[in-house]
Amino acid sequence: MEPAALDAPPATVLAALLQQLRMRPEQLIARINERRARRGCSPLNLKAAYPWLREAPSHPQPDNQADALAVLTARAGRCITASDIGWDQPRPRTRHRHLDAPGDAPLEALLHEISQGDIMDRRNLLMLTGSAATAPALALLLGPIAEATAAPSTTRLNERLVSSIENAVRDLREMDDSTGSASGDLTWGLGIWQSTSRVVAQARSHGSLADRLHTAYIELSEQVGWMLFDARRHPQAQRVYHTGMRLAREAGTSLTSRHATANLVASAAYQAAWLGHHNDSAALLDIAARTPELPSAVAAVIADRRVYAAGQRHDPDAILRSRDEALLHLGSPDQRTPWWATWLTKDSVDAATGRAWLACDQPSRAVPFLRRRVETAAPDYPRDHLYAVLDLADTLHQCGDGDQARQFLDQAEGLIDTVSSQRMVYRFEALSSAVASV
């Protein structure tokens, strides 16, 4: 078969090739979706190739481009390259993406975009700070927005579907707790998030099943956002958190969904504190704490996040106040603890307190808390154990005890291969260099 005329304008080369191969754009996408399914990725819309055929064409995302070239090569029986189609030319300016500002996006369009594309793989996403970072959470305080006219439902909710999504969220949490944000786990988590986005967009209904679906999606957004944060993919984590907030503003009216949203906002605040965005973190935590009828366990989680944030901004008084608040809530259980809040214990608060004193440049005050945390860290949570060991090594290093710091770094080196967490790997490498230079 003769190749397409390579002197044709790039806008027509792909169309000419498809015509020559007797292949419709929908067939090309169907073959691409077969490859995506083998990787656990959600399918593209069957019309996704049409923008590639326009007079001013868009270029596929890198993964989609690689899939398309593989499909065309197999169909043509010869190698089809990006230059053959004009995809080696500079990419045209990308159109506005709803995921660039999830808090301002129409919910249905946002969920559709998430479920169709590979936008979360983009490396040019920027972190949002200031009002752009806190606006989606502040909007929660305004109450539900007027409900837009929903598209006809194409997915009938049923108990089995909703239960499967709820179970998938819990399974993802268990995987993350045991292995960290391993690339395979994260790929699977993003795939669930994309697929569930499609279900939510197509099942805009009311009732208890819809409530449970929305709550599960908010919980899923918190979990996937945390995994992206742990993988040091901070802009992507922020977009996932904001998407959960966007759904919560329109659909999260039940108490369970509001409490899940408070947890999501507190996790977004933790990320902001980790990155040194102290005003954003404080604003987000204040919003989370204003959620009505918080179970004591959820209030304790928010207070625990306040402990860490106070240390990051060097506020000793706030460390003590927030620690007392967290322990007070933990000591007053009210039998309404959500499943995702059961991780918090007094030992966890000790760990947060030790980290706070360490961040506050008072390592001697951190030592007893962090020693207790290392001793009590459960083997079922290797990332938390590694985190505690690294904290203690850092604390001993800052106290001038280099020999003990090296001993704990040796212990951390034995744990590092059991955990897939870019956040912890980066911390280990930085601390190892600092201790070695003394």
N, C-alpha and C positions, 0 to 999 in steps of 0.2 A: 504494500500500500504506500502511495506517495505521501510525503509529509505535507502538511498545510503550508500554504504560501507564507513564508516568513517575512515577506516585504509588506504584508497587509498590516493595517493599523492594529495595535495591540487590542483594541476593543473588539475586533472582528476575528482575531486569530483563534481564540477558543471556540467561538461559534462555528467557524469554518471546520475546525478539527472535529467537533462534535457531530457536525453534519456528515463529514467524511466517514466517521466511525459509526454513523447511523445510531447515534446515542442522544437521547433527550436530556436536558439539564436535570430533570427529576431522576432519571436513571443514574446519572453521575452521582447525585447526592445519595441515592439508595445504596450504591456500592461503597461510598465513603462511610455511610452509617454502619455497614457491615464491619468495616475496619474499626470504627469507634466502639462498637459493641464489644469487640474482642478485648478492648482496653478498659471496659467498664464505663465508658463515657456515654452521656445521653445523646440521642440522635439529633441531627440538624433538621430543620424544617425542609421539606422537599423542594421548596422554592428558593432555598438559600443560594443556589448558583446564579440566579438571574442578575443580581448586582454585578457579578463578574463578567456579564455579557453586555452591559450597557455601553453607550458611546463614551462615557467617562467612567470606566469600570472601577470598582473597588477591588482590592487584592484580598485573597483569603488570609485568615490568620495562619501562622506558620504550620500548626498541626494540620489544619484543613488543606493547606497547599500541598504538604507532603502526601497526604492521603489522596488528593485529587491526581497528583502526578503519578502515584503508584497505580491508581485505577486506570488512568489513560494509557500508561505504559503497557499494562497487561492487556488492555483492549486492542491497542495498536500493534502489539507484537514487536515493538521497538522502544527505545528509550525516549521518553518525552521529558524535556527539562523545563525549568522555569523560564529560561531565555527563549525557548520555542514559543511560549505563550505570551511573553511580555511581562511576566511576573518578576523578572529580575530588575525592572525599572524601579525608580523611587516610588514608594507608596504614596498615593494621593492623601491629602489631608483627611484624617478620619472624621467621620460625622460625630455629632454629639452622642454620647452614650449615657443612657439613664443611670448606669452604675457609677458614673463619675460623681453623681450627686443623688444618691438614693432617697434622701429625705425629701427632695423636691419633685421626685418623679411620680407620674401616675402609676399606681400600684400594679395594675394589670400589665401595662407596658414594661415595667421594671421586671416583673416575674417572667414575662415572655422572653425578654432579653437574656436573663440569667439562664433560662432553660434551653436556649438555642445556641449560644455561642461559647467561645473559649476566652471570654474577656478576662477571666480570673487568671489566665496565664500571662497577661500583659505585664511587662516589666517597667512600663513608663507611667504607671499609676503613682500619684503623689499623695503623701500623707496630708490630711486636712487638719488644720489647727484653728484655734480661736472659735469664732462664731460658726464657721463651717463645720467644725467637729462636734459642737454641742447642740446645734440647732435641731437635729432630728430628735434628740432626747428632750430638749425644751418643749418641742411640739407635743410631746406626750402629756405635758401638764395642761394643755389647752383642751384636752378631751377629744373624743372621736370626731373626725371630720364628717361632713355631710356625705352620705354614701353615694357614690357615683352609680349611674345606671350600669348594671352588670351585664356582661355578655351572657348569652344563653349557656347554661351549664352543659358541658360535654362529658363530665366525669361524675357519675353517681356515687356519692360517698356511701360506704358500707362499713360495718364493724370490722371486717377482716382487713380492709385496706388501711383504715386508720390505725388499727392495732399494729399492723406490720410496720408502719412509719414510726409509731411510738417505740416499738421494740428495736428498730434500726438505730434510733437515737441513743438508746441505752447501750446497745452493742458497741456503737462507735465510742461512747464514753469509756466503756470497759477496755477497749483496744487502746485508746489513747492513754489511759491510766497505766496500762501494763507495758506499753512499748514507746510511748511518746509519739510525736508527729511523724512517724515513719512515712516515707514517700508513698508507699502503697496504701497505707491507711488514709492519708490525706487525699489521695486521688479518689479512693472509694467514698470518703466523706463529702468531697466536692460533688461527686456524681449523685449521691443521695440528695444533697442540697439542691442541685439543678433539677433532678427529677421531681422532688417534692414541690419545688417552685411551680412546675407545670401543673401538678395536681391542685395546688392552692388556687392558681389562676383560673383553672377550668371548673372548679367546684365552689364558686362563690355563693354558698348557700348559708342557711341559718340552722340553729339547733345544736344539740349536744355534740353530735359528731363533728360539725364544723368548728365548734369551740375547741374540741380536742385536737383537731387537725391544726388549727392556728397556734395553739399552745405548743404542740410538737414542733412546728416550724420555727417558732421563736427559740425553743430549747435547742433545736438543731443549728440555728444561726449562731447561738452562743458557743456551742461545741465546736463547730467548724471554724468560727472566728478565733477561738482559743488555739486550735491546732495550727492555723496560719500564723498567729502570733508566735507560737512556740517554734515554728519553722522560720522565724524572722522575715516573714512576708507581711510586713506591717500594713502597707496600704490596702492589700487584699483583705486582711483581717478587719480593718476598719469598715470597708464596704459591706462585708457580710454582717457585721454588727448593725450598721445603719439600715440594711435591708430588713433585719428583724424588727428594728424600731419602726420602720415605715409600715410594715404589716400591723404592728401592734397599735399604731395610731388609728388605723381604719377598722381593724377587725378584733383587736385584743381587748374586749370589754369584760370578759369574765375575770374573776379574782385569780384563778390559776394562771391565766395568760398574763395578767398584770404582774404577778409575782415572778413569773419566768422572765418577763421584760426587765424587772428590777435587777435580776441576776445578770442578764445580758448587759445592761447599762453599767453595772458594777465591774464586769469583766472588761468592758471598753475603758473604764476609768483606770483599771489596773495597767492596761497597756499604755495609756497616756502617762501614768506615773513612771512606768519603766523607761519610757522614752524621754522623760524630763519635761513633759508638758503639764506642769503642775496646776495651772489655772483650769485647763480643760478637765483634768482629773477631779479637782475639787468640785467643779460645777456638775459633772456627771454623777458623782457620789451623792451630792445634795439632791439631785433629781431622783435617783434611785431610792433614797431614804424617805421621800415624800409619797411613795406608793401606799395606797390605803390598805389597812388591815394586814400588814406584813406578819407572816408567821415568825415566831421568835428565831427560828433557825435561819431564815432569810435575812432578818435584821442583823443577826450575828455575822453572816457572810459579808454584808455591806460594811459593818464595823471593822471586820478583819481587813477588808480592802483599805479602809481608812488608816489602819495602823501602818500598812506598807507605804501608802501615799504620804503620810506624815513624816516618815523617816526619809523618804526621797527628797522632800522639800525642807529637811532639817528643822523640824518643829517638835522638840522634845515633849512639850506640854500636850500636844495633840496625840502623840504616841501613847502617853499614859491614859488620857481620856478615852481614846478609841479602844485600847486594850480592855479597860474596865467595862466599857459598853459591850464589847464582844463577849466577855466572860459573863456579864450579867444576863445577856440574852441566852447564852448557852445553858446557864444555870436555871433558866425558867422555861423549860420545854412546854409546848402547848399542843402536842399531838397533831400538828399540822405540817410537819416537816416534809417538803417535797423531796423526791428521790434524789435530785441533783444537789441537794444541800447536805446530805448525810456525811460528806467528806470532812466537814469542819468539826474539829474537836479542840479541847484545850491544848493538846500538843501542837495542833496546826496554828493556833493563836500564838503559842510560844515561838514557833518558827517565824511567823510574821513579825513578832516583837524583836527577836534577835536580828532579823534582816533590817528592821527599821533602825535599831541602834547602830548597826554596822554602817548603813547608809548615812546616818547622822554623825559619823566620825566619832562614835563612842564605842569602840570595839570591846573594851573591857566589860561594859554593861551587856554586850551581846553574848559573851562567851557562855554563861550558864544556860541561857535559853537555847542556844544552838547545840550545846553538848547534849541537853535533854532530847532535842529533836533527833539528833543522830542516833541516840540510843533507842528511841521509840519508833523510828521510821519502819514502816511495815515492808517486808520483802515483796508484797504484792504490788507495791507502788515504787518501782525502781527509779523513776525520774525524780520523785520527791526525795528518795534516799540520796541520790546523787546531788540534788540541789542542796540538801542539808549538809552533806560532806563538803561541798565546795564553799558554802557559806562559812563553815567552821574553819576551813583552811584559810580563807581570806581573812577571817577575824584574827586568827593566831598570827598570821603574817603581819597584820597591822599592829598587833600587840608586841611585835618584835621576836616572836618565838618561831624562827625559821625552821628549826628541826621538826617541830610538831606539824607545822604547816606542810612540810614536804611529805611527812607520813600520811597525812590526810589526802594530799594530792596523789600519792601512790594508790591509796584506797579508791580515789575517784577514777584513776586510770583503769582500774579493774572493773569499774562499773560502766564506764563510758560506752563500751561496746554493746552493752545490754539495752541501751536507750537510744532512740533516734530523736534527738532534740537539738536542732541547730542552735537554739538559745543556750543550752547547756554546753555544747561543744565550744561555742565561741567564748563562753565564760571560762571554761577549763583552759583553753589555749592562752587567753589573756592572763589568767592568774598564774599559770605555769611559767610564762615569760617573766612576770613580775617577781616571782619567788626565785627563779634561777638567776636573776640579775643582781640579787643581794649578795 
